[in-house]
Every structure is written in C-alpha cells, then in structure tokens.
Amino acid sequence: MSGSTKSIEAFLNALWLEFGLSDNTLAAYGSDLNQFDQWLKSVTLQEVCATDISSFLLHRQQQGHSNRSSARMLSSLRRYYGYLLREKQISVDPTQLIDAPHIGRHLPDSLSETDVELLLRAPETLHALGFRDRAMLELLYAAGLRVSELVEMTFQQVNFRQGCIRITGKGDKERLVPIGEEAVSWLERYLAGPRRDILGSRQSDYLFVTSRGSCMTRQAFWHIIKRYAKQAGIDKPLSPHTLRHAFATHLLNHGADLRVVQLLLGHSDLSTTQIYTHIAQYRLKQLHSKFHPRG
C-alpha cells in the first residue's frame, strides 16, 4: 500500500469518526483524492504545491468537467489538506491561495402541486404492488424524505398514534417528522392487506417490501417514479429527490418558516435550506406575471 493510499484511508477514517459521514459521502471524497493522486506523476499527495492543484483543475476543465464538478473536487482537496495540516504532516496548505471556480446558483428540479397530485394518483391501487407504490409516494412527499430514508424504513420508526416518523439521517442525526392524515391513511391500509399479499409467508422488518421479501433498492424506486411520471404525462426531469424538493418548496409557498423546513429536511446548515426560498420566490414571480393585471 502506497503512502498516498494510507494517507487517504486515514483521512476518510478521521471523517467517519469525527462527523459520522455516510458511506456514499466518504466514497466521493476517496474518489476525488484518488483521481488527483493518479494524475500526479513525480510527487506524492503530501508533496504537492498550489501549482500542481491549479494544473490539475485546468486539466479537468480541458477534459470537459463543469465548474461545479471542479468546485466539488477543490472542496475535497481543501478538506484533505486541512486534515494534513492539523495532523502536522504538512506545514503549508497548498489549496489556501486557490480560488474556487465560479458557479451559478443551481435551483433543484421541483414539481407544481398539480404535478405532484398527478404523480400520486398514477399507481394502480387495485393491485398490491401499486398500492405499495402509492403509499411510498404519499410518504415521500408528506415527509420530504431522502430516498434511502424511505426504502430502509422499518415498523419501529412509525408512530401511527402521533402521526409521525423517526428518521436517522446523515451523520446519524435523528429527527421526528409529522406525516399528516393522508399519508397515515395510505400506510394503514397498505399494512392491512397489500403488504401481506406481497410478502406471503415471508417475514420482514422493512415497511416497504418487494415480491422477494426484501426492502426496495434506491435504483428500483427511481425506475418506479420514472414510470409513473410517464404515465401521468409529467414531462420534466424527475427523480425520488424531486419530491423532497417539492415538499420544501410547497411548504415555503404556503408560508412555512425556513427554520422549520430545515428541521423537517434534516439539514445541519440553514444555508442548505435557503436554496428553496429562491425556488419559492421564482414561482411567486411566475404567478404574479401570469395573473396580475399589471404583471
């Protein structure tokens, strides 16, 4: 194992111990650092200077990578070299004088309330699998969940009496999220019959199960949403995360406080949630332009 490989592994382990980052986030950091390490030819990760990093970012730009992708790469490098500096493995942070590429504010794809209603009604609920899909979509929109939080949910996380669910999100942070009467109703009816029909004689702790008796994968649910969007005639980019964006945007459009939305989404930083205020403002401007006599 090379010195750089050992250094990267130690860095990722430190991130996991200190911040409890998810496996996917750690894998992204590892991938960025390994790409940089493979690009370097005559020096190790610990020996690089600012010029090496600038040249690498220029190389990525010439290869067609976007400014957003390069900014994320630089963020990974900054975190890594900040770690090396704290551990006294280097004396100067080579990323300190490098400016991040300029990126515009990206507004997440969202759906109108009408589009959401069309999507929720798309599954054929006369069949057990269709009823399961409707219950999943209702809960995803009602609680603004990440797709991994949805597919991995167990019975123990649902409190039907109080109408809320307990979610352990990124960094093992726990939050309680109300889900509303409509989602509770779909969940109760799903558990009363369709779920048993899907499982047969099998047993599972997972709330939403497949015909094999296991929990659904994120990729499988992504394909399910794509299929129902097509059935509903929704011609927009769509993913499971789109309903999370719609959840936040619609709450703000109806007057919810930003910090409440932050808590419901499980964001540790309010600035992450503030992106949705821009979506809400954009939507309000559209409505004003369309319906106001002086718009």
N, C-alpha and C positions, 0 to 999 in steps of 0.2 A: 504494500500500500504506500503510495507516494505521500510526501509531506503535505502537498496541497489537499489531497483526498482526506487525510487525517484532520487537517485544519477545518475543512468544510464540515466534516462529521461532528467535530467538537462544537462548531458554531451552531449547527442545527440542534444538537442535543441541548445546548445552552438556551436556545429559543424555546424549546419544548419545556424545559424545567422552569424557566422564568415566566413565560407567558402562556403556556399550555396551548400553543397554536395547533391547528388541525393538521392531519397528515397531508392534505392537499396543499395547504399553505407552505408547509415545510418542504414538500416536494418541489414547489415552484421556486423557492429560494435555492434549493440544491441544483435544480436545472439551470438557473441563471448563472450560478457560480461555476458550474461545470462547463458551461458554454464559454465563459471567459477564460477559464483555465486551459481549455483545449485550443483556444485561439492564440494564447501566449506561446511563444516559441523559445525564447532564450532566458526567460526569468520565471520565477515561481509567483504564486499569488501574493506571497509576503514581500516580494521584492519589487513590485510594480511601482511606477510613478504616475503622476497625473497625465503625462503624455501618452502612456500606454492605454489608459482608460479612454481618453479622448479619441485615440486612433481606433480603438475597438468600437466605440459608439458611431464613429464615422463609417467604419466598415459595415456595421449593421444597417446604417442608413442607405449605403450604396447597394446593399443586398435587398432593399425594398421594405425593411421594417419601418413601421409607423413611429411617429414621435411618441405616441402613448406607450408603445412597446419599449422604446428606448428609455423612457422615463421610469418605467417599472424596473428595467434592468439596472439603471443607475441607483434606484431606491434600494435594490437588493445589495448592490456593491457598497453603498453607504452604510447599510446596517452591518454588513460583514466587517468592513474596515473599522467601523466604530467599535465593534467587539474586539478586534485585534488590538486596537489602541488601548482599550480598557484593560486588556489582559497583558499589556506591555510587551506584545510580540512585535509591534512596530512603534516607531517614535513619531511618525507623521502620517496623518490620514490623507491618502492620495486623492480622495474624492472631494476634499474640502473646497477647492477652488473651481470645481466644475459645475457649470450652470445646467440645470435640467432643461431638456428640450421643451419648447412652448407647446402646450396642448390646450385646445379649446375645451370648454365645459361640455361634457357628454351627458345628454339627457337620456335616461333609460327609456326603452320602449315601454309603453303603457297601453291600456285599453280604456275606451269610454265605458260608462256604466251600462250602456245599451249592449256593447260588445261582450261585456262580462256576462250579462244576462243570457245572451245568445249562446255563449260557450257553456254556461252552467246547464242549459237545457238540452245540449246536444246528445249526451249519453242516453241510450235506450234503457230505461229503468225497469222494463218488464223482465229483463234478464239479470241474473245475479252479478255478472261482471260489470254490466252497465250501471247497475245500482251502486256498486262499489266505486266506480269511477266518478259518479255524480257526488257521492259522499266525500271523496277525496278533493274534488274541485271546490265544493262548498267550504270545506275546512281550510283549504289552502287560501282561498280568498277571504274567509271570515277572520283568519288569524295572521295573515301576512307571513306565512312560514317560508323558510328555505325548503327546497325540495327534499334535502337529506333529512330535515327535521320531520317532514311529513311521512316519508316512506319507512322511516325507522321508528315510528311512534308505537308505543305499547299501551295496553289497557291501563297500566298503573299511572299513566300520565294524564288521563282524562278524569275530570270530576264533573259528572253529569248534574249533580245536585246544585253545584255552584255555577255551572255553565262555563268552565274554564279548563285550560290545559296547562300542564307544567312542561316547559321546554328547556333543555340544556343545549345552549347554542355554542358559538365559537368561544374558545378559551374556557370551556366548561362553565360558562356563566348561565345561571338559571333564571328564568323569568316566567311569570304567570300571565297568560293571555286569555281574556274573555273571548268566547266564540259566538255568542248570540243564539237566539232561539231557533233560527232556521238551520244552522249547522248542527245544533244539538238534535233537532228532529231527524235530520238525514242520518246522523250517526246512530241514533237509537233504532231506527227502522232497518238500517244496514245490519246492525248486530243481531236484530231479532229474527232474521231469516236469511238474507243473501249471503252473509259471511259464512253461516253454517253450510249453505248449499255449495259454496266454493270449496270449503275445507273438507267436506265429507267426514270421514272418520279420523282425519288428522288433527293434531293439536298445534297451536302456535300462540305465542305471547304478542305477536305483532298485530296491530289493529287492522291494517290493510294487507290482505294476503293474496297470493296468486293461486292459480289452479294446481300448482305443485306444493302448496302449503307453506311457501316461504314468503319473505317480505319482497316487495317490488324493488327493482333497482331504479336509480335515478334516470338511467338511459331509457328504460322501458316506459317510465312515466312521461318522459319528454316526448316519446313517439306517440303516446296516447293523446297528449294535449295537441300535438300537431294534427292528428287525425280528426279530433273533434273540432278544431278550428276550421279545418277544411269543410267539414260537414255543416258548420254554422255559417259558412260564407265569409269568414273573417280573413281578409287579405292583408295581413300585417305580419311583420316578424314576431314570432311567438316562441316562448319557452316557459317552463314552470316558473321562472323568476319574474316573468311578465305580470303574473297575478299578484306577486308580492309588491311590485311597483304600483299596480293598480290599487291595491289595498291602502298603501300610504298616500297616494295621490288623492284618492276619493275621500279619505278621512280629512285631509287638509282642505279640499274643496268645500267640505261641509262644515268647516270651522274648527277642526280639532287643533289642539295646542301642539306645537312642534316637539316639545319635550315628551309629551305623552306618546306621540308616534315613535320617537326614539326608543322609549322603553318597550313598546309593543314589538318593534322590529328587533330589539336586542343589540342596537348599535352602541358601542362603547364611547364613541365620539359624536357629538352633536353635528359636527361639520359633515359627517357622512349622511345624516338625515336631511341636511339643508338642501341637498340637490332636489328633493321633492317639492320644495317651495317654488323652485323655478318652473317645474312642470305645471304646478297648480296655477302660477301666475300666467304662464303661456296659454293655458286652457281658458282662463278667465278673459284674457285679451281676445282670444278667438271668439268667445261667446259675445263679448261686447261689440266686436266688429261686425258680427253676423246679425245681432238682434237689436242693437241700439239704433234709434233713428238718426243719430249723428255719428254712427260708427264708421 
